[in-house]
Amino acid sequence: MARISAGIATSHVPAVGAAIDMGRTDEDYWKPMFDGYEFSKQWMRENTPDVAIIVYNDHASYFGMEIMPTFAMGIADSFAICDEGYGPRPVPVVEGAPELATHLAASLILDDFDMTVLNVLEVDHGLTVPMSLMFGTPDKWPTKVIPLPVNVVMYPQPSGERCLSIGKAIRRAVEQFDGDLDVQVWGTGGMSHQIQGARAGLINLPWDKQFMDDLINEPEVLQYKPHLEYMVEAGSEGVELIMWLIMRGALGEHVDEVYRFNHVPASNTSVGHLILTPKEHS
């Protein structure tokens, strides 16, 4: 059967993608952050999955005010790179995993999650920046991808409880797939940051670190954290962290922490990164 072997959590700052694309990763400002992902790139070379389910939010790049699904899943053969206003990032097209994705979408819908099924989708930095951080700059991505966009842009966003629950449902669905696949689930976005208003540039590193501790050890407590707390403590964009709960839910009750990294600043964001494995895969 298919199995979930690891979970990845990482911020997905657009400026990080620009630094990679413009060859600025060795600059004094950026080097400490990128150095923090060197372990992860080496680990990923040794633990490349067949499929990565990447949970991310579209930043009104492909979706917009007209259509913003709460939970969606891309089931196409491939996904083009979205033009976010300055041209598509110069990264490879993302190859899909339609057979597994179709199985997952059907399973989740029959599990009472109202998924929007996407036969066509262009992916933005929310998905491609994590791939660049974990895989570098290959000519072709070494894994197939199932994009799972989540609405954390427009009110109302899904609850933490709903996000943790869909992660658990993803785990069940993967294990029911008739195929020998190594699958990872990635939760992206965050950590504390705000990009507009009087609190633009807000960083709350102690809160971020506590969130990571709780994500590993007490995810059932995090599911009840209200959206208002994310806004007050982690800024208006901090609610992206509910997507990490989807990843955590997919890993089972207990996990091992393989790697942790925090860095401030990266543009206006507190960067956080985790590699976790289910206890049975330790």
C-alpha positions in Angstrom: 0.0 0.0 0.0 1.0 3.6 -0.2 2.4 5.2 2.9 3.1 8.6 4.4 6.8 8.6 5.3 7.4 12.2 6.4 5.9 15.7 6.8 7.6 18.9 5.8 6.6 22.3 7.2 8.1 25.5 5.8 7.4 29.1 5.2 6.9 30.2 1.5 8.1 33.8 1.3 7.9 35.1 -2.2 11.1 37.1 -1.7 12.9 33.8 -1.0 11.9 32.6 -4.5 13.2 35.9 -6.0 16.5 35.5 -4.2 17.0 32.0 -5.6 16.0 33.1 -9.1 18.2 36.1 -9.1 21.3 34.3 -7.7 21.3 36.2 -4.5 21.4 33.3 -2.0 25.0 33.9 -1.0 24.4 37.6 -0.1 25.0 38.5 3.6 21.3 39.1 4.1 20.1 35.8 2.6 22.9 33.3 3.3 22.1 32.5 6.9 18.5 31.6 5.9 19.5 29.4 3.0 22.2 27.7 5.0 19.5 26.5 7.3 18.0 24.5 4.5 21.3 22.7 3.5 20.5 19.8 5.9 17.0 19.5 4.4 18.2 19.4 0.8 20.7 16.6 1.7 18.0 14.8 3.7 15.6 15.1 0.8 18.1 13.7 -1.7 18.2 10.6 0.5 14.4 10.6 1.2 12.8 11.8 -2.1 9.2 10.7 -2.1 7.3 9.4 -5.1 4.6 12.0 -4.5 4.5 15.1 -2.3 1.0 16.4 -1.3 1.8 20.1 -0.9 -0.7 22.1 1.1 -0.4 25.8 0.3 -2.5 28.9 -0.3 -2.9 30.7 -3.6 -2.2 34.4 -3.0 -5.0 35.6 -5.4 -2.7 34.6 -8.2 -4.7 31.9 -10.0 -7.8 32.2 -7.8 -9.3 35.5 -6.9 -12.3 37.2 -5.4 -14.5 35.5 -7.9 -13.6 32.0 -6.9 -11.8 30.9 -3.7 -12.3 27.3 -2.7 -11.9 26.4 1.0 -10.2 23.1 0.1 -9.1 22.1 -3.4 -7.0 19.4 -5.0 -5.2 19.4 -8.4 -5.7 16.1 -10.2 -4.1 17.1 -13.6 -1.0 15.5 -15.2 0.9 18.8 -14.8 0.6 22.3 -13.4 2.0 25.4 -15.0 3.8 28.1 -13.0 1.5 31.1 -12.4 2.4 34.7 -13.4 2.1 36.6 -10.1 2.5 40.0 -11.8 6.2 39.9 -12.7 6.3 36.8 -14.9 6.2 33.1 -13.9 9.2 31.9 -11.8 11.8 30.2 -13.9 11.3 26.8 -12.4 10.2 23.5 -14.0 6.6 22.7 -14.6 5.2 20.7 -11.7 4.3 17.1 -12.6 1.1 15.8 -11.1 0.1 12.4 -9.8 -3.5 12.1 -11.3 -4.1 8.5 -10.2 -3.4 9.1 -6.5 -4.9 12.5 -6.6 -8.2 11.2 -8.1 -8.3 8.6 -5.4 -7.6 11.1 -2.7 -10.3 13.6 -3.9 -12.9 10.9 -4.1 -12.0 9.5 -0.7 -12.1 12.9 0.9 -15.4 13.9 -0.7 -16.9 10.6 0.5 -15.5 11.4 3.9 -17.6 14.5 3.9 -15.0 17.0 2.9 -16.3 19.3 0.1 -13.2 19.4 -2.1 -13.0 21.5 -5.2 -11.5 19.2 -7.9 -9.1 21.1 -10.2 -8.5 19.6 -13.7 -6.5 22.8 -14.5 -4.4 24.8 -12.1 -1.4 27.1 -12.2 0.6 27.1 -9.0 2.2 30.2 -7.4 5.1 30.8 -5.0 3.1 29.2 -2.1 4.0 25.8 -3.7 7.1 26.5 -5.8 9.2 28.3 -3.1 9.0 25.2 -0.7 10.0 23.0 -3.6 13.0 25.2 -4.4 14.0 25.2 -0.7 13.9 21.4 -0.5 15.2 20.5 -4.0 17.3 23.4 -5.1 17.3 24.3 -8.8 16.9 21.1 -10.8 16.0 21.0 -14.5 13.1 18.7 -13.5 11.5 18.3 -10.1 12.4 14.9 -8.7 9.0 14.1 -7.3 5.4 14.2 -8.5 3.1 16.7 -6.7 -0.5 16.8 -5.7 -1.4 20.5 -5.0 -3.8 21.1 -2.2 -4.8 24.8 -2.0 -6.5 26.0 1.1 -8.2 29.3 1.6 -6.4 31.4 4.2 -6.8 34.6 2.3 -10.6 35.5 2.5 -12.9 35.3 5.4 -14.1 32.7 6.5 -11.1 30.4 6.6 -11.4 26.8 7.7 -11.0 26.0 11.4 -7.9 24.4 12.9 -10.0 21.5 13.9 -11.2 21.0 10.2 -7.6 21.2 9.0 -6.3 18.6 11.5 -9.2 16.4 10.5 -8.6 16.6 6.8 -5.0 15.7 7.5 -6.1 12.5 9.3 -8.5 11.7 6.4 -5.6 12.1 3.9 -3.6 9.6 5.9 -6.5 7.1 5.7 -6.9 7.6 2.0 -3.3 7.3 1.2 -3.1 4.0 3.1 -6.1 2.7 1.2 -4.5 3.4 -2.2 -3.6 0.2 -4.1 0.0 1.1 -5.1 3.5 1.0 -3.5 4.1 4.7 -3.2 6.2 6.8 -0.7 4.2 9.9 0.0 5.1 13.0 1.9 2.7 15.8 3.1 4.0 19.3 3.2 2.4 22.1 5.1 3.5 25.6 4.0 3.1 29.2 4.9 3.7 31.3 8.0 5.2 31.9 10.4 4.4 35.2 12.1 4.2 38.0 9.6 2.1 40.9 8.5 2.5 42.7 5.1 0.2 45.7 5.5 -1.2 48.2 8.0 0.2 49.7 11.1 1.7 46.4 12.3 3.4 45.6 9.0 6.7 43.7 9.7 5.3 42.1 12.9 7.5 39.2 14.1 6.7 37.1 17.2 9.5 34.4 17.3 8.6 33.1 20.8 5.0 32.5 19.7 6.3 30.8 16.5 8.6 28.5 18.5 5.8 27.5 20.9 3.6 26.8 17.9 6.2 24.4 16.6 6.5 22.6 20.0 2.8 22.3 20.2 2.5 21.1 16.6 4.9 18.2 17.4 3.6 17.3 20.9 0.0 18.6 21.2 -1.6 19.1 17.9 -5.0 18.3 19.4 -4.7 21.5 21.5 -3.7 23.6 18.5 -6.8 22.7 16.6 -8.8 24.9 19.0 -6.6 27.9 18.6 -9.0 30.7 17.3 -8.2 32.6 14.2 -8.2 35.8 16.2 -5.2 34.6 18.2 -3.3 34.0 15.0 -4.1 37.6 13.9 -3.2 39.2 17.3 -0.1 37.1 18.0 1.2 36.2 14.6 -0.1 39.0 12.3 -2.7 39.1 9.7 -1.0 36.5 7.5 -0.1 34.2 10.5 -3.3 32.2 9.9 -1.4 30.4 7.1 -0.1 28.2 9.9 -3.4 26.2 10.0 -2.1 24.5 6.8 0.7 23.0 9.0 -2.1 21.3 10.9 -3.1 19.4 7.8 0.4 18.0 7.5 0.5 17.1 11.1 -2.8 15.3 11.0 -1.5 13.2 8.2 1.4 11.9 10.3 -0.5 10.0 13.0 -0.5 10.5 16.7 3.2 10.5 17.5 6.1 11.9 15.4 9.9 12.2 15.6 11.5 15.6 15.0 14.2 15.1 12.3 15.1 18.8 11.9 14.0 22.2 13.0 15.1 25.6 11.8 14.0 29.2 12.5 15.3 32.4 11.0 14.5 36.1 11.3 14.4 38.1 9.1 13.5 37.0 5.6 11.8 39.9 4.0 9.0 40.6 6.5 8.6 37.1 7.7 9.7 34.8 10.5 10.8 31.7 8.6 10.1 28.3 10.2 10.9 24.8 9.0 10.4 21.3 10.3 11.0 17.8 9.0 8.9 15.2 10.9 8.4 11.5 10.5 5.7 9.2 11.9 7.0 7.1 14.9 6.5 3.9 13.0 8.9 5.1 10.3 11.7 6.1 12.8 
